[in-house]
Amino acid sequence: MIDREHVAAWLDRYIHAWTTNDSADIAALFTEDAEYYEVGYDTEWIGRAEIVEGWQSRFEWQAGGWSFDWTLAGVVGDTAAVTGTGHYTELGDFDNIWTITFEGDRCSVFRMWNGNAA
């Protein structure tokens, strides 16, 4: 069952993986055939290997520091909706809406909508 604790644990691992940029940390978040989409960047990464490669290509975004604040908007079945703001020292602030569809403790479909924070 997907609940707040399940989502929070996954997000803790997500933030850790974004921090380390380690292939194993990133891969542990997603199913083998996961799909990862970002609206605003036209990102469409299909499969765990492509997701890992895509994440690692963005490591420079973290230059100067960053943080992420989030709120669980709701859970329906195996999918959670999260709102958040990424604060990047070099890039500025970005508002996000995420949907995360789970298979167990891994994500099978991730969708993110990005926008500049007002």
Legacy VTK file of the C-alpha trace (Angstrom):
# vtk DataFile Version 3.0
C-alpha trace
ASCII
DATASET POLYDATA
POINTS 118 float
0.000 0.000 0.000
1.258 3.430 -0.928
1.029 5.922 1.933
2.846 9.029 3.129
5.646 7.002 4.750
6.198 5.018 1.555
6.411 8.212 -0.520
8.635 9.965 2.048
11.067 7.031 2.118
11.294 7.031 -1.686
11.793 10.815 -1.758
14.570 10.537 0.844
16.299 8.050 -1.473
15.628 10.299 -4.477
17.227 13.310 -2.780
20.156 11.139 -1.674
20.654 9.907 -5.258
20.456 13.452 -6.637
23.140 14.398 -4.097
25.525 11.498 -4.730
24.946 11.170 -8.497
25.901 7.516 -7.961
24.629 5.062 -10.593
23.581 2.478 -8.006
21.697 5.058 -5.910
19.796 6.318 -8.963
19.097 2.840 -10.338
17.708 1.676 -6.980
14.821 4.147 -7.364
13.416 2.777 -10.624
12.139 -0.449 -12.127
14.116 -1.897 -15.040
11.566 -0.620 -17.585
10.693 2.648 -15.816
9.585 5.740 -17.711
10.733 9.248 -16.721
9.204 12.390 -18.218
9.789 16.095 -17.555
7.465 18.661 -19.068
9.341 21.852 -19.776
12.497 19.979 -20.780
10.926 17.510 -23.235
12.649 14.735 -21.321
11.598 11.197 -22.147
13.903 8.596 -20.639
12.736 5.006 -21.017
14.437 2.269 -19.008
16.590 2.394 -15.905
19.878 2.729 -17.817
18.628 5.771 -19.759
17.311 7.364 -16.552
20.686 6.928 -14.830
22.522 8.415 -17.811
20.093 11.340 -18.006
20.395 12.124 -14.301
24.167 12.029 -14.394
24.218 14.451 -17.326
22.609 17.061 -15.056
25.001 16.906 -12.125
26.318 20.394 -12.958
22.922 21.825 -11.970
23.964 21.368 -8.370
26.892 23.799 -8.610
26.897 26.121 -5.621
24.339 24.092 -3.674
20.704 23.137 -3.811
17.744 21.942 -1.742
14.281 20.537 -2.368
11.131 21.135 -0.328
8.098 18.959 -1.009
4.536 18.248 0.066
2.460 15.161 -0.606
-0.635 16.307 -2.502
-2.311 12.910 -2.462
-2.222 9.187 -3.222
-4.556 7.247 -5.483
-3.855 3.524 -5.703
-0.203 3.058 -6.612
0.396 6.687 -7.656
1.422 9.642 -5.509
1.244 13.334 -6.403
3.894 15.628 -4.940
4.367 19.378 -5.162
7.741 20.894 -4.461
10.285 23.595 -5.068
13.883 22.994 -6.077
16.210 25.747 -4.901
19.426 25.911 -6.959
22.065 28.501 -6.083
23.188 28.859 -9.706
19.879 28.251 -11.534
17.231 29.758 -9.261
13.999 28.237 -7.959
11.744 25.814 -9.815
8.229 24.785 -8.841
7.494 21.117 -9.527
4.499 18.842 -9.692
5.369 15.154 -9.702
3.372 11.994 -10.149
5.165 8.847 -9.063
3.705 5.450 -9.905
5.144 2.687 -7.759
5.821 -1.000 -8.198
6.780 -1.962 -4.676
9.461 0.415 -3.437
10.543 1.452 -6.946
9.071 3.915 -9.394
7.728 2.600 -12.697
6.479 5.924 -14.128
7.714 9.366 -13.092
6.234 12.575 -14.484
7.432 16.046 -13.536
6.123 19.427 -14.557
8.658 22.244 -14.058
8.195 25.973 -13.952
10.115 28.956 -12.686
8.995 29.862 -9.203
7.087 33.125 -8.977
LINES 1 119
118 0 1 2 3 4 5 6 7 8 9 10 11 12 13 14 15 16 17 18 19 20 21 22 23 24 25 26 27 28 29 30 31 32 33 34 35 36 37 38 39 40 41 42 43 44 45 46 47 48 49 50 51 52 53 54 55 56 57 58 59 60 61 62 63 64 65 66 67 68 69 70 71 72 73 74 75 76 77 78 79 80 81 82 83 84 85 86 87 88 89 90 91 92 93 94 95 96 97 98 99 100 101 102 103 104 105 106 107 108 109 110 111 112 113 114 115 116 117
